[in-house]
Amino acid sequence: MDAVLTAMVEDRVGPGEYSRVLVQTAKEHLRFDFALALRSPAIALQLALRALGLADGDGVIVSALSPHYYAQVLADLRLTPLYCDVSSFSFPCMGPESIEKAISARPEGVQPRCILLHHTLGFVPDTASIAAMGIPVIEDISQSYCPAGQGRDSAEGKRAEGEGGGETPTPAPRETAHGVFTVLGLEERDMLTSGGGAVLFAMNRRDASVLRGYSGLPSEYCLPDINAALASVQFKETERNMEKRREISRVYVSASLRTKHKRFVSLEGFEYNDYAFPLVLETSMKDVTAYARKKEIIVENAFAKTLAGTGAVDSVLCPTSYSLSLRTALFPLYPRLRSAETERVSKLITTLP
C-alpha cells in the first residue's frame, strides 16, 4: 500500500505516472500489446465499440446476464442490442448455439456487427468457438481475471462435481483472449478492484494500433493515479488472494454437497478463478435471504444488477436467464474472510431451506 500512500502524500491523485506503472504491471500479467487505463468500465466499453467503427443501428449481441450498464452504453452510441439467452441452467454464459438463436430473432434490417462477451460470475465462455463465428468480439474479463500462467486447467484437475476438496491441481496457462478488445474492470465487485476504473487492452499489434488512436484522451477519461496505485497492489497480490479464494471455495463446495441446491459447472478444459460462490436455488430467493439474515449473513441475488435482473430484457426472449436471475444466490467469498466467518457461511449453506 506504500504506492497508494505516496500518491496521496505527493498529491498525485489525477492521471499520471502511477497510471503508466499500472499499464506496465498489467502487461506483465496479461501479456497484451497495448492498453489504456480509464476511469470506468463504461468508458472502456464505449471506446472499444467506437474503435470497431460500428454505425448507427448496428446490432450488438449481448447476454441477458451482462451488467445493466451495457444497455446505457449501447443506447448512447445508438446501437441495437440483440439480447441473447445463456447456454443452460448450469452455465451462466452465452454459447455459439444461443448466439445463433439471438441472430435469428433479430429485428428485420439489423445486422450483428459485434458480440459483447461477458464472463459472468467468473465463468469463461467457449471464446474460441464464439470468435470463430466471424463476428468481432469484445471480451469482458472483469470477473474472470486470472493472470497468464496461473490458471488451473479444469480438464486436467479441476474439482469435479461431487468432490469436497483435494489437492490444488498443477497450474496451467490461461486461455488466450480471443476478443478484438478486452475490458478488465476495476470496480468494487470486480475480481481486481481499485475503487473504480478499467483497463482496455488489445492482444495483437494490429488491433492495438486502433487503441493507440485514443492515447490523447482528456484527463477526465483517464484513471486517476490514486486508483492506479491501488490497482497495481491488487495485481501484485493476485496469487495470494486467489489461493485464499480457493481455500474458502473448497469449504463451501463440501457444504453444498449436503443441499439440494445446484452449482454452476465450468466448461471442460476451462478454469475457474473462484471469483464467487453462487448456488442456483431449488427454493425461493426470499426464503433463503431471510434465513441468512437471521444468521447475520448477507446473501445476495447474484444477478440483481444484470440486464435480466433489472427487467431490461423480456423474459420470453431469454427464459433461462430470467429464471436464473430470480433464483441464483451469492454467498460471501473474498480473500479477507476469516476462518470463523468462512465456517459460519459453510454451516449456513449446509442448512439452507
N, C-alpha and C positions, 0 to 999 in steps of 0.2 A: 504493500500500500504506500510505499515511500514515494512512488511516482505521482500518486493522487495528491498526497500532502504537498509535494513540491510544486505541483501545478497550482494549488490553492495559495501557497505562501508567495509564489512568484507572480500571482495574479494573472496566470496564463490559463484562463478558463475558456477563451474563444478558440477557434480553429487555428492550429499552428504546428509546432514541432512534434507534439505528442500524437497528433493525428497521423503524421508521416511514420512515426515509430510503430503505431498500431498497424498500419497497412503492411509494413515490412514484417512485423510479427505474425500477422495473419497469413502472409505469403509463405512463411516458413512452415506453417501448419497445414495450409490448404493447397499450396503449390500452383497457384494461379499465375496468369501472366500480368494482369493489371487490375487495380481495384480503386474504388472511390469510398472514402469514409463519409457518411452522410448523417443528417440529423434524425431521420426516421425511416422505417421500412416503407412507408407510403411514398416518400420522395424517391427511394431506391426503385420501387416498383414502377413509379411513373417514368423515371428516366429510362429504365430497361425497356418499357413499352415504346417510348418515343424513339429509342435507339433502333428498334426494329422497323421504323418507318411506316407504322400502321396508319391507315386512312380512316376518316370519319365513318362510323358504321361497321367497320370490320369486326368479325366475330372473334371472341377470345373464350376458349374453353376453360372453365374453372370448376373445381369441385365444390359441391354444396357444403362441405365441411371445411372450407377455407375460411380464413379470418374475414370478419364482416367488412373491414376497411377496404378490401379488394373492390367491392361494389362501388364505393365512392371514387376510387381512383379511375375505374373504368368509365364511370359517368362523367368525371371531369375531363377525360380525354375523348369523350363522345364515341366510345367503343361499345359493342354489343356483347353482353355476357351470354355465353352458351353454357348454362348450368348442367353439370354432369353428376350423376349419382356415383357413389363409391362401389368398389368391386363386390363386396359381400358384407354380411354382418360380422365377420371375423377379421376383416381388414379394412381400415378406415381411409383408404386412398383410391384414387381413380386407377383404372387399368385400360389397356387397349380396347377391350370389348365395350366397357361403359362409355369410353370416349367416342367410339363409333356410333353408339346409340344417341349420344348427345348431338353428334353431327347430323344424323338422320332426322332428328327432331328440330333442327334449326329453322328459324323463320325463312320464308322464301326470299331469295336475293342476298342473304347474309352468308359470307364465305368465312370459314375458320382460318384465321391467319396466325394464331398463337395459342399455345397451351400454357396456362399457369399451373405449375405442378407443385402443390404444397405438400410437404412431408408431414402429414397430420400426426400430432402427438409423438413425433419422432420416428414414425414408421416410414421406411424407404420404399417408394413405389418401384415398379419394374421400369426404371428410367430408360434402359437401353431399348426395350421394345416400343416404348412410347415415342422416343426420339426417332425410331425407325419408321414411324408413320409419315414422316416427311413434313410435319408442321413444326415451325420453330418453337422451342421450349424455353420458358423461363422457370428455373427451379427456385423454390424457397426452402432453404435448409435451416431455418431459424430454430426449429425444434429437433431436427435430426443431426445437428452438428456433431461430428466426430473427426478428430484430426487424422490426416493421412497416415497410414501405418499403425494406427492404434485401435482399429475396429476389431470386432470379433465375428468371424465368419460363421453364420448360423448353420450353413450346410455341413461344416466340419465339426462344430462343437457347441452350438447354442443349447441352452437349457430346453429340453423337449417338454412339450405339454405333458404334465403329469409328474415331472421331476421336481423335487423340492430343493435342489441346490447342486452341490458337487463342485469340483474344481473349475476355476475360470479357464476357458479354452485359450489356446495359444493365440496371441493377436495376429490378425491377418489384415492386409491392406484394404482400405475402404474403397468401395466402388467409385470410379472416377465420375465427376459430374458430367452429365450429358446435355445440360442446358446451354443455350447460346450465352445467356447471362444467368448469374446466380445471386440470390439475395440471402444474406445472413443477418437477420435481425438481432438487435442487442437490447430489446425491450425487457420489461420486468419479468414476463412469462417465457422468455426465450431461453434456450439452453445456456447461452452466454448472455450476461446482462451487464450493461454499463449505466443502467438507469434510463436508457433511451439511445436510439441511433441504429445504424445499419452499415454493413459493408456490402457494396455491389461489385461483383467481380466477373471477369471473363477468363476462361481457362486457356484459350489459344490466342496467338498474336493477331489473327485476322479480326476476331470479334473484339479483342482489346483495343484495336485501333479506333473502333467506333466509340468506345467509352472514353478514350483519351480526348475526344472532342468536347467532353464535359469537364475537363480539368480546370477550366477557368470559372467555375460556378461562383456566384456571390457567397460570401461567408455565411449568410443566413441559411444556406442549403447544406453546409458542411458540419461535420461532427465537432463539437467543442472539445478542447484539449482535456478538460476535467473528465469528460465521459470517455475520451480515448484512452486516458491513463488507466481508468478503471477497467476498460475492456482488455487492455494489454495484460493486466494482472489476471483476468479471467482466463485468457489463453494460456498463460504460464501455469495456472493451477488446474488445468483441464484433467490431466492424468490422475491427480489425487482425487478430484471431485468425482470423476467417473468411477473410480474404484469404490468410493463411498456409496454412490448410487447403486452399484452392482450388489454391494453387501446388503443394503436395505431391500432391494428388489428381491433377493433370494428369500428373505424372511417373509415378504408379502406373498410371493408365489406359493410358498409352503402353506401359508394360511389360507390362500384362495382355493386350494385343492379340497378343502373341507366345506366349501359352499356350493350352491347351485348356480352361482353367477359365473360368467364366462370372461376369459381374457382374449384380447386380440392376439393374432399369431403372425409373426413376420414371414415374408415370402422366403421360400427356400433359397439359400445362398446369400441372403442379406442379413446384415447385423442389426441389432437393436441397441441403442445407446442408453437405455433406462432413463429416458427423459421424464417419464411419468409412469404412474401405475393406475391405468383405467380398468374398470370392470363393467361389462355390459350386464345390466341388472335383469333378473327374472321377475323382480317385484317393482313397485313404483319408486321413482326417484324421491318423491315426497316422504315416503315411509323411511327410506334409508337415510336421508339427510336429517330427518327429525330424530332418528335413533342415534345418529352420530353426534348431534348437538347435546343430547342427554349425557353422552360420554365426553363432552367438551372437546370434540374433534371436528374440524371443518372438512366436510366432504362437499365437493362442488360438482355441478353439471359440467362435464368435460367440453361440451360443445355449445355452451350458452352464448358465446360471442362469435359464433360462426354464422355463415350465410343462412344455413338451415335453422340454426338455433334462434336467430333473430326474426325469422319469418320472411326473409328476403327471397326465399325460393319456395315455389309451390310444392306442397307435399306430394301431390300426384306426379309431378315431374321427377322427383328424386325420393321415392318412398323409403329406400333403405337408409339414406342419410337422415331423413326426417325421423325415422324410428330411433336411430342411434342418438340423435340429438335430444331425445326425450328420456333415454334410459342408460346413458353412459356416465358413470360416476368416476370422479378423480380423487384419489387418496393422496395425502401428503407424502411427497418424496423429494427431498432436497438434501444436499451434502451436509448442511449444518444440523440436521435432525439428530438428536441424541439417542443413545441406545434405549433409554427408558421410554422415550416418545415413540420410537420405532416399535417397541413391544406393545405399547398401548394401541397403536394403529393395527398391528397384527391381530391382536385379540378382537378388535372391532370387526375386522374382515371376517374372522372365523365365526362370529356370532351375528352376522348381518341377517335381517329378516328376509 
